[in-house]
Amino acid sequence: MSASDREESLIAALLELADPATEPGAAGPVERLAEYCVRLPGVQAGGVLMARDRQPALAVGFGDAAARLERVEAALDEGPCRDAWRTGRRLTDVPLGHPDCRARWPRFTTQALDEGFSATTALPVRYRSRRLGSLNFFHQHRALARREVTTGQALADAVAIGLAYRGDLRDLRVRSGQLQTALDSRVIIEQAKGALAERQDRTPDDAFQVMRGYARAHQRKLTEVAREVLGGPAESGPFARPAPR
């Protein structure tokens, strides 16, 4: 691949991974990120570990060996991906055969060596202060050029942007729904206050206290009581019109 083709391919990948919209049936951004990993020169396999609520939530590998290793990291809570995610810092060109690795990640290192990998590079998937997960390259020791690490980090950052945007949009929709529900409830309560005030010749504030007292005494939601005022009979029940004297 020529330098210009490589640049065009990278730009296309960055745009795709940063896109917060995913077409139905298409591979998700995390899966696509793992796939792009193995296109980088020197990378034998790639994996992604994503987190939710400070716990590993998704482990994806491109290739059976990488998939097994990512699941090991998630299950055992140890490994370079786990550390890159928790610290937000890169771990580059880590020799898995080194005694320090065996001491730091004993179970992960044993399995990675058994799978035939001798080195790993772990890059955080992060957006500003949010640490969403990490990207893992499996390769031979000293096989990765700095350019490949930089490219991998750019791909990881692109995914983080798209995921963060989607998360913000989802939270906004939830909050909008909650606000609409609260507004609808308030409208019903205000209507019920007016109806009960007219029915029992009370002030709206007094009518509200009557409804609230009834709701508390019967362990019911105030909105349910308001609906009962509006939909129930005016001549009978707990909110009936007083009998004429």
C-alpha positions in Angstrom: 0.0 0.0 0.0 1.4 3.4 -1.0 1.7 6.2 1.5 -1.2 8.1 -0.1 -3.4 5.0 0.0 -2.5 4.4 3.6 -3.4 8.0 4.5 -6.7 7.8 2.8 -7.5 4.4 4.4 -6.6 5.9 7.9 -8.8 8.9 7.3 -11.7 6.7 6.3 -11.3 4.5 9.3 -11.2 7.5 11.7 -14.4 8.9 10.2 -16.1 5.6 10.4 -15.1 4.8 14.0 -16.0 8.3 15.2 -19.4 8.2 13.6 -21.9 7.9 16.5 -24.6 6.4 14.2 -24.4 2.6 13.6 -26.4 1.1 10.8 -28.7 -1.8 11.7 -26.9 -5.1 11.2 -23.5 -3.4 10.9 -20.6 -4.4 13.1 -20.3 -2.1 16.2 -17.5 0.4 16.6 -15.7 -1.8 19.1 -15.7 -4.8 16.8 -14.5 -2.6 13.9 -11.7 -1.2 16.0 -10.5 -4.7 16.8 -10.6 -5.5 13.1 -8.6 -2.4 12.1 -5.9 -3.4 14.7 -4.7 -6.3 12.6 -4.3 -4.2 9.5 -1.4 -2.4 11.1 2.0 -3.7 10.1 3.5 -5.9 12.8 0.3 -6.6 14.6 -0.5 -10.3 14.8 -3.9 -10.0 16.6 -5.9 -7.3 18.3 -8.4 -7.0 21.1 -10.6 -4.4 22.8 -11.7 -4.3 26.4 -14.6 -1.9 27.2 -15.9 -1.0 30.7 -19.1 0.0 32.2 -19.7 1.2 35.8 -16.0 0.7 36.4 -16.2 -3.0 35.5 -15.2 -4.9 32.4 -18.3 -5.1 30.3 -17.2 -6.2 26.7 -14.2 -8.1 25.6 -13.7 -8.4 21.8 -10.8 -9.9 19.9 -10.1 -10.1 16.2 -8.9 -13.7 15.9 -9.7 -16.6 18.2 -6.5 -16.3 20.3 -7.0 -12.5 20.9 -10.7 -13.2 21.8 -9.6 -15.8 24.3 -7.1 -13.4 25.9 -9.5 -10.5 26.2 -12.0 -12.8 27.9 -9.2 -13.8 30.3 -8.4 -10.2 31.1 -12.1 -9.5 31.8 -12.7 -12.6 33.9 -9.4 -12.4 35.9 -9.2 -8.6 36.1 -5.5 -8.7 35.1 -3.5 -7.9 32.0 -2.2 -4.9 30.0 -5.6 -4.0 28.7 -7.0 -3.8 32.2 -4.1 -1.6 33.4 -4.3 0.8 30.4 -8.0 1.2 31.0 -7.7 1.8 34.7 -4.7 4.2 34.5 -5.4 5.9 31.1 -1.8 5.4 30.1 -0.1 3.5 27.3 1.8 0.3 27.8 4.0 -0.1 24.7 6.1 -3.0 23.5 5.8 -5.0 26.7 7.9 -8.2 26.6 5.6 -11.0 27.9 8.5 -13.3 28.7 10.1 -10.8 31.1 9.9 -11.8 34.8 8.2 -8.5 35.6 5.2 -9.5 33.3 4.9 -12.9 34.9 4.8 -11.3 38.3 2.4 -8.5 37.3 0.0 -10.6 35.2 0.8 -14.3 36.0 -2.3 -16.0 34.5 -2.7 -13.7 31.5 1.0 -13.8 30.7 1.1 -17.6 30.8 -1.9 -17.9 28.4 -0.6 -15.2 26.0 2.8 -17.0 25.7 0.9 -20.3 25.2 -1.0 -18.6 22.3 2.3 -17.7 20.7 2.6 -14.0 21.4 5.8 -12.5 22.8 4.8 -8.9 23.2 1.8 -6.6 23.7 0.9 -3.0 23.4 -2.1 -1.6 25.3 -3.6 1.8 24.5 -6.4 3.5 26.4 -9.7 4.2 24.7 -10.5 7.5 26.3 -12.4 10.8 25.6 -11.2 13.7 27.7 -11.4 12.5 31.3 -13.5 9.5 30.5 -11.7 6.1 30.4 -13.9 3.9 28.4 -11.7 0.9 27.9 -8.5 -0.1 26.1 -7.1 -1.5 22.8 -4.6 -4.3 22.8 -2.0 -5.2 20.1 -0.4 -8.6 20.2 2.9 -8.8 18.3 6.5 -9.9 18.4 8.9 -8.0 20.6 10.2 -4.8 19.1 8.0 -5.4 16.0 5.9 -2.2 16.2 7.0 1.1 14.9 6.1 4.3 16.7 3.9 5.2 13.7 1.7 2.1 14.3 1.3 2.9 18.0 0.3 6.5 17.1 -2.1 5.2 14.5 -3.6 2.7 16.9 -4.1 5.5 19.5 -5.8 7.7 16.9 -8.2 4.8 16.1 -8.9 4.2 19.8 -9.6 8.0 20.3 -11.9 8.0 17.3 -14.0 5.2 18.8 -14.0 7.0 22.2 -15.4 10.1 20.6 -18.2 8.2 18.9 -19.1 6.2 22.0 -19.0 9.3 24.3 -21.3 11.2 21.9 -23.7 8.3 21.8 -23.7 8.0 25.5 -24.4 11.7 25.9 -27.2 11.6 23.4 -28.7 8.6 25.2 -28.5 10.4 28.5 -30.1 13.5 27.0 -33.0 11.4 25.7 -33.5 9.8 29.1 -33.5 13.2 30.9 -35.9 14.6 28.3 -38.2 11.7 28.8 -38.0 12.2 32.6 -38.6 15.9 32.3 -41.7 15.3 30.0 -43.1 12.8 32.5 -42.6 15.3 35.3 -44.2 18.0 33.3 -47.2 15.8 32.4 -47.6 14.9 36.1 -47.5 18.5 37.1 -50.2 19.4 34.6 -52.5 16.6 35.9 -52.0 17.7 39.5 -52.7 21.3 38.7 -55.9 20.3 36.8 -57.0 18.2 39.8 -56.3 21.0 42.2 -58.6 23.3 40.2 -61.3 20.7 39.9 -61.3 19.8 43.6 -61.1 23.4 44.6 -64.2 24.2 42.6 -66.0 21.0 43.7 -65.5 21.5 47.4 -65.3 25.3 47.5 -61.7 25.4 48.6 -58.7 27.3 47.6 -56.3 25.6 45.2 -53.7 25.3 47.9 -56.2 23.7 50.3 -57.2 21.3 47.5 -53.6 20.3 47.0 -53.2 19.6 50.7 -56.3 17.4 50.7 -54.9 15.3 47.8 -51.4 15.1 49.2 -52.8 14.0 52.6 -54.9 11.3 51.0 -51.9 10.1 48.9 -49.7 9.8 52.0 -52.4 8.1 54.1 -53.0 5.5 51.5 -49.4 5.2 50.3 -50.3 6.2 46.7 -48.6 8.5 44.2 -49.9 12.0 44.1 -50.4 11.7 40.3 -52.6 8.7 40.8 -54.8 10.6 43.3 -55.0 13.5 40.9 -56.2 11.2 38.1 -58.8 9.9 40.5 -60.0 13.4 41.2 -60.4 14.1 37.5 -61.8 10.8 36.5 -63.9 9.8 39.5 -67.4 10.7 40.3 -68.0 14.1 41.7 -70.9 13.1 43.9 -69.3 10.1 45.7 -66.0 8.8 46.8 -63.2 10.5 48.9 -63.3 13.6 46.7 -67.1 14.0 46.4 -68.9 17.3 46.3 -70.3 18.2 49.8 -74.0 17.5 50.2 -76.2 20.6 50.1 -77.3 21.9 53.4 
